[in-house]
Amino acid sequence: MPTLTETAAAFTPRILPPAEAEAWAVSARQVIALPLTDAGIQDVIRLALGEFAPLTGFPSEADYLSVLLDGRLRDGTPLQAPVTLAITQQQRGDITRGQLVALTDLAGRLIGRLEVQAIYPRREHAERLARGGKFEAAGAKRPWLLGGPVDVVPQALPGAQKAAAEELFPWGLS
């Protein structure tokens, strides 16, 4: 099994090149938008920058369950608690697998996108145990989780993270 350093070194950041980000900004107006809290935005950015490598987005149901039960992804990579994107029952009715959804902040500014590869029920009791008894109050109101790769637009990156990410891309981010 590769070390965390080796895994992170092999990770390709999920930041859209400028032209693709501009095209997505136009397309995003035509798809479902999921507004994220500040914590949700940070999760998306951290996923895109490889802090949860080898994850390239929110986990599949199998990885989610593996983390809850064993504290590891299915490939053996340690992860203390799952990184999740929870949605409401109403949103569940509007979202299907294979769909691209826009990820925005609460004011509607574009953060990125999620390619929905999985929709599965949240396991609240197991999450509470995995998080040492802590569970977010919104959990009961958001009983579904989405899984799939994320991409962020360069404009969503805070200054220091954007500067670090720019070093990784020969085409630049601005």
Buried (B, 14 or more C-beta within 10 A) or exposed (E): EBEEEEBBEEBEBBBBEBEEBEEBBEEBEEBBBBBBEEEBBBBBBBBBBBBBBBBBBBBBBEBBBBBBEEEBBBEEBEBEEBBBBBBEEEBBEEBEEEBBBBBBBEEEEBBBBBBBBBBBEBBBEBBBEBBEEEBBEEBEEBBBBBBBBBBBBBBBBEEEBBEEBBEEEEEEBE
